[in-house]
Every structure is written in C-alpha cells, then in structure tokens.
Amino acid sequence: MGSSFWEHRHLLFIITFILLAAIRLGLWLLPFRNLLKLLQKISKSNFLVPCEDKSQISVSKIVWAVNAASRYMPGGVKCLARALTTQVLMSYHGHTPELRIGVAKGQEGKLEAHAWIEYQGRVAIGNLPDLSRFIPLPSLQGVKL
C-alpha cells in the first residue's frame, strides 16, 4: 500500500466530508423530494470526481469515509444525512444500496425514526443493537420523484 492508497483515501475523505455537509444543508433548506432528485442526479453523473473506473472504491471504504467525515463534522450528523451520503457514494461507484427509513415508538410513546443503508441483504451503515424495533417504511426505490 503505497502513497497512492493514501492519496485516494484522502481524496475520498474530502469528497465525503463536502458531500455530507451539503446533504446536511440540503435537508435543512430543501423539500425532501427535491433533495432526493438532486442526489439522484449527482450519483449518476461525473459531478463528484471524474475518473475512469468508479467501481474501484469498495463499500467498506465508502462506509469508512462516511464514518470518518461524520466524526469531524461540527454539530454532529444525524442518521439520515449519513445514509443519504452513503447512498450517493455507493451509487456513484456502481454499487446498489437501498435506503431504509424505519419508525418505532420510544419509551414514552414518542415516535422515533432511523435511517440506514442496506446492501446485498446486510446493513452497510446505520446498524443499531435494537434496529429490529424500527418498522421499515415502504422503499423509495422506483418512486417517481
């Protein structure tokens, strides 16, 4: 693992950090449907980094980058921003993630929500010890935005 590994890892971290910050801002400023449309366009373009072989970046490297960027993000990062960032990067690099959003009743009967990404039948990011208590909402895949 020479310097090129670290250069790619460094670049992935920077792109992820910027994307995560932009998605956090988008969640605050835009209607959710509009944000999803925009993210769909980004994940299908060469907007992030024009490169010959996008598939070189593995799911584990993407998850590492989202987790690392989240640690350095001022104010912390909620699960939906992390899941959307992971979804965009995975789609961009030729993987097929599934965004899952689930709801559950909390201890005092208060509604709670959680977002995570599934890939090949497993949770790629957003796993919780009690994830099974969240009832997944219908998938957004195939929904006309």
Residue pairs with C-beta under 8 A, 6 or more apart in sequence:
8 56
8 57
9 61
9 65
11 49
12 57
12 61
12 62
12 65
13 65
13 68
13 69
15 48
15 49
15 65
15 89
16 62
16 65
16 66
16 68
16 69
16 85
16 89
17 69
17 72
17 73
19 48
19 85
19 88
19 89
20 66
20 69
20 70
20 73
20 77
20 81
20 82
20 85
21 73
23 35
23 39
23 81
23 84
23 85
23 88
24 73
24 77
24 78
24 81
26 35
26 38
26 39
27 35
27 80
27 81
27 84
30 38
33 145
35 84
36 140
36 145
37 145
39 84
39 87
39 88
40 145
41 47
42 48
42 88
42 92
43 87
43 88
43 89
43 91
43 92
44 91
44 92
48 89
48 92
54 92
54 93
54 94
55 93
55 94
56 93
57 89
57 93
59 90
59 95
59 119
59 124
62 86
62 89
62 90
62 93
62 95
63 86
63 124
63 125
65 89
66 82
66 85
66 86
66 89
66 125
67 125
69 77
69 85
70 76
70 77
70 82
79 114
79 115
79 116
79 126
80 101
80 115
82 115
82 125
82 126
83 99
83 100
83 101
83 115
83 116
83 117
83 125
83 126
84 99
84 115
86 97
86 117
86 124
86 125
87 97
87 99
87 117
90 96
90 97
90 117
90 119
90 124
91 97
95 119
96 119
97 117
97 118
97 119
97 124
98 117
98 118
98 119
98 139
98 141
99 115
99 117
99 139
99 140
100 115
100 116
100 117
100 118
100 126
100 136
100 137
100 139
101 113
101 114
101 115
101 136
101 137
102 113
102 114
102 115
102 116
102 131
102 134
102 135
102 136
102 137
103 111
103 112
103 113
103 114
103 134
103 135
103 137
104 111
104 112
104 113
104 114
104 133
104 134
104 135
105 111
105 112
106 112
112 134
113 134
114 126
114 128
114 131
114 134
115 126
116 123
116 124
116 125
116 126
116 127
116 128
116 131
117 123
117 124
117 125
117 126
118 124
123 131
128 134
